[in-house]
Amino acid sequence: MLIFTLRRFNLFFFTMLLLTILSFSLSFLFPGEQLVNLTGQINASPEQLAALAKEYQQQSGLLTQYFSYVSHLFHGDMGYSMTSHLPILTEISTRLPATIELTCVALLVAMFVGIPIGFVAAIYHRKAPDNFILAIAMVGYSIPVFWLGILAILVFSIQLGWLPSAGQISLVFEIKYVTGLQLVDILLSDSPYKWQAFQDATRHLILPVIVVALAPATIFMRLARTAMLEVLDTHYIKAAKAKGLTFSQIIYRHAMRNAVIKVIRDVGLQFANLITIAMVTEVIFSWPGIGRWLIESIYQRDYTAIQGGLIVLSSFIFIVHIIIDFVYAALNPLAREPNNGT
């Protein structure tokens, strides 16, 4: 396990090295002065620019400038937004929890819906339920996210009026910011209308979560189906059948656990796809997350925000990927072998 952990930390180090090099290079590739792109100080006086140039080692070589940039990142200094003139770290720290809440709930929904349905498809292999589930998975995966989001708002918000179409919570509720996770902050608050606020926030969460979770859920269906078919074809399952175990005993005691382990291996890979879908969904539902903020920054050519958002979002995806790797290794000892993984 020690070698496995060191290998993951090694991978994390080199990935972060590449990310910071890419982010630093963007300040040269964007239009305008490199120092302004790096710091976001578009209205700085010549004296302030001279002080910033000294602070960022602009008179030295590229390598020294890069290490100076990394040093600022380690101290939480990502520069200032060119549009709001607020520190990038402040902008990100107020928006990232909303994205984490949306993506984590959507991931759980996708797993708890997609994996059992995939198992059912495998159990009824090449029968009507299997064909039906495969068809549903194909259709669900093919639907464009923006079209599904707009359709959901049109039907469930405008036509039926069942669910809200934008935001995290109604303006009538004032919830104190503690963690940034809306549902958690509501539970921590001492508001007399806590449960009404919780219900309202949950109703705001339903449509975005469904839109984000649909495509990953269809992928989990196919992954779970394939994993269960592989497990059912193994020798120990055949031995269990020969011992006279019932079909339900074979599925619940032996096949399901090993099939779930195989699916967990791919959850980390699907998380990056889920974040991409969440960014589009945040724009459609006016969800105050980092994805919506990053897309607006691209439209507004806020180069400092783009660099900061790139590092934070990529790091978040990679950290989740590593956590899932550890979960997979804890469940499957073979994954900790030196010849497995990188």
Solvent accessible surface area in square Angstrom, and as a share of the most:
residue,aa,sasa,rsa
1,M,104,0.47
2,L,129,0.64
3,I,104,0.53
4,F,4,0.02
5,T,31,0.18
6,L,106,0.53
7,R,41,0.15
8,R,20,0.07
9,F,125,0.52
10,N,80,0.41
11,L,63,0.31
12,F,58,0.24
13,F,121,0.51
14,F,106,0.44
15,T,33,0.19
16,M,41,0.18
17,L,60,0.30
18,L,120,0.60
19,L,21,0.11
20,T,13,0.08
21,I,76,0.39
22,L,87,0.43
23,S,0,0.00
24,F,13,0.05
25,S,38,0.25
26,L,32,0.16
27,S,1,0.00
28,F,95,0.40
29,L,133,0.66
30,F,37,0.15
31,P,92,0.58
32,G,68,0.66
33,E,99,0.44
34,Q,26,0.11
35,L,9,0.04
36,V,25,0.15
37,N,3,0.01
38,L,6,0.03
39,T,4,0.02
40,G,2,0.02
41,Q,57,0.26
42,I,82,0.41
43,N,123,0.63
44,A,21,0.16
45,S,42,0.27
46,P,106,0.67
47,E,126,0.57
48,Q,103,0.46
49,L,44,0.22
50,A,63,0.49
51,A,61,0.47
52,L,26,0.13
53,A,16,0.12
54,K,159,0.68
55,E,90,0.40
56,Y,8,0.03
57,Q,74,0.33
58,Q,41,0.18
59,Q,163,0.73
60,S,47,0.30
61,G,46,0.44
62,L,115,0.57
63,L,127,0.63
64,T,58,0.34
65,Q,19,0.09
66,Y,22,0.08
67,F,121,0.50
68,S,13,0.08
69,Y,13,0.05
70,V,24,0.14
71,S,50,0.32
72,H,25,0.11
73,L,28,0.14
74,F,169,0.70
75,H,153,0.68
76,G,24,0.23
77,D,50,0.26
78,M,29,0.13
79,G,4,0.04
80,Y,86,0.33
81,S,1,0.01
82,M,22,0.10
83,T,67,0.39
84,S,51,0.33
85,H,95,0.43
86,L,90,0.45
87,P,50,0.31
88,I,0,0.00
89,L,81,0.40
90,T,62,0.36
91,E,8,0.03
92,I,5,0.03
93,S,57,0.37
94,T,69,0.40
95,R,71,0.26
96,L,33,0.16
97,P,18,0.11
98,A,4,0.03
99,T,1,0.01
100,I,47,0.24
101,E,13,0.06
102,L,0,0.00
103,T,0,0.00
104,C,52,0.31
105,V,43,0.25
106,A,0,0.00
107,L,19,0.10
108,L,97,0.48
109,V,57,0.33
110,A,0,0.00
111,M,40,0.18
112,F,151,0.63
113,V,69,0.40
114,G,0,0.00
115,I,15,0.08
116,P,62,0.39
117,I,58,0.30
118,G,0,0.00
119,F,10,0.04
120,V,63,0.36
121,A,1,0.00
122,A,2,0.02
123,I,51,0.26
124,Y,97,0.37
125,H,66,0.29
126,R,196,0.72
127,K,121,0.51
128,A,78,0.60
129,P,51,0.32
130,D,1,0.01
131,N,88,0.45
132,F,135,0.56
133,I,20,0.10
134,L,47,0.24
135,A,54,0.42
136,I,80,0.41
137,A,1,0.00
138,M,106,0.47
139,V,90,0.52
140,G,6,0.06
141,Y,122,0.46
142,S,73,0.47
143,I,46,0.23
144,P,63,0.40
145,V,31,0.18
146,F,120,0.50
147,W,126,0.44
148,L,28,0.14
149,G,0,0.00
150,I,101,0.51
151,L,64,0.32
152,A,10,0.08
153,I,28,0.14
154,L,81,0.40
155,V,51,0.29
156,F,75,0.31
157,S,20,0.13
158,I,115,0.58
159,Q,126,0.56
160,L,84,0.42
161,G,51,0.49
162,W,151,0.53
163,L,29,0.15
164,P,29,0.18
165,S,41,0.26
166,A,50,0.39
167,G,22,0.21
168,Q,25,0.11
169,I,33,0.17
170,S,35,0.23
171,L,177,0.88
172,V,124,0.71
173,F,44,0.18
174,E,161,0.72
175,I,34,0.17
176,K,155,0.66
177,Y,123,0.47
178,V,80,0.46
179,T,58,0.33
180,G,11,0.11
181,L,48,0.24
182,Q,27,0.12
183,L,35,0.17
184,V,58,0.33
185,D,5,0.03
186,I,0,0.00
187,L,81,0.40
188,L,109,0.54
189,S,17,0.11
190,D,140,0.73
191,S,31,0.20
192,P,120,0.76
193,Y,134,0.51
194,K,48,0.20
195,W,157,0.55
196,Q,95,0.42
197,A,0,0.00
198,F,54,0.22
199,Q,118,0.52
200,D,18,0.09
201,A,4,0.03
202,T,50,0.29
203,R,98,0.36
204,H,15,0.07
205,L,11,0.06
206,I,64,0.33
207,L,3,0.02
208,P,2,0.01
209,V,9,0.05
210,I,89,0.45
211,V,2,0.01
212,V,0,0.00
213,A,4,0.03
214,L,53,0.27
215,A,14,0.11
216,P,0,0.00
217,A,8,0.06
218,T,2,0.01
219,I,27,0.14
220,F,0,0.00
221,M,15,0.07
222,R,106,0.39
223,L,48,0.24
224,A,0,0.00
225,R,40,0.15
226,T,66,0.39
227,A,6,0.05
228,M,0,0.00
229,L,44,0.22
230,E,85,0.38
231,V,1,0.00
232,L,31,0.15
233,D,97,0.50
234,T,43,0.25
235,H,154,0.69
236,Y,98,0.37
237,I,0,0.00
238,K,100,0.42
239,A,49,0.38
240,A,7,0.06
241,K,106,0.45
242,A,90,0.70
243,K,169,0.72
244,G,59,0.57
245,L,54,0.27
246,T,76,0.44
247,F,106,0.44
248,S,57,0.37
249,Q,55,0.25
250,I,3,0.02
251,I,5,0.03
252,Y,152,0.58
253,R,155,0.56
254,H,66,0.30
255,A,0,0.00
256,M,57,0.25
257,R,144,0.53
258,N,48,0.24
259,A,0,0.00
260,V,45,0.26
261,I,15,0.08
262,K,61,0.26
263,V,1,0.00
264,I,22,0.11
265,R,121,0.44
266,D,27,0.14
267,V,4,0.02
268,G,3,0.03
269,L,112,0.56
270,Q,31,0.14
271,F,2,0.01
272,A,42,0.32
273,N,53,0.27
274,L,0,0.00
275,I,3,0.02
276,T,80,0.46
277,I,14,0.07
278,A,0,0.00
279,M,35,0.16
280,V,56,0.32
281,T,0,0.00
282,E,0,0.00
283,V,71,0.41
284,I,39,0.20
285,F,1,0.00
286,S,44,0.29
287,W,3,0.01
288,P,50,0.32
289,G,1,0.01
290,I,0,0.00
291,G,0,0.00
292,R,73,0.27
293,W,18,0.06
294,L,14,0.07
295,I,38,0.19
296,E,69,0.31
297,S,3,0.02
298,I,97,0.49
299,Y,178,0.68
300,Q,104,0.46
301,R,169,0.62
302,D,2,0.01
303,Y,30,0.11
304,T,2,0.01
305,A,0,0.00
306,I,29,0.15
307,Q,7,0.03
308,G,3,0.03
309,G,0,0.00
310,L,48,0.24
311,I,11,0.06
312,V,22,0.12
313,L,12,0.06
314,S,29,0.19
315,S,15,0.10
316,F,28,0.12
317,I,38,0.19
318,F,30,0.13
319,I,78,0.39
320,V,22,0.13
321,H,44,0.20
322,I,21,0.11
323,I,97,0.49
324,I,20,0.10
325,D,23,0.12
326,F,53,0.22
327,V,67,0.39
328,Y,28,0.11
329,A,0,0.00
330,A,70,0.54
331,L,65,0.32
332,N,31,0.16
333,P,79,0.50
334,L,122,0.61
335,A,11,0.09
336,R,72,0.26
337,E,79,0.36
338,P,90,0.57
339,N,132,0.68
340,N,55,0.28
341,G,55,0.53
342,T,111,0.64
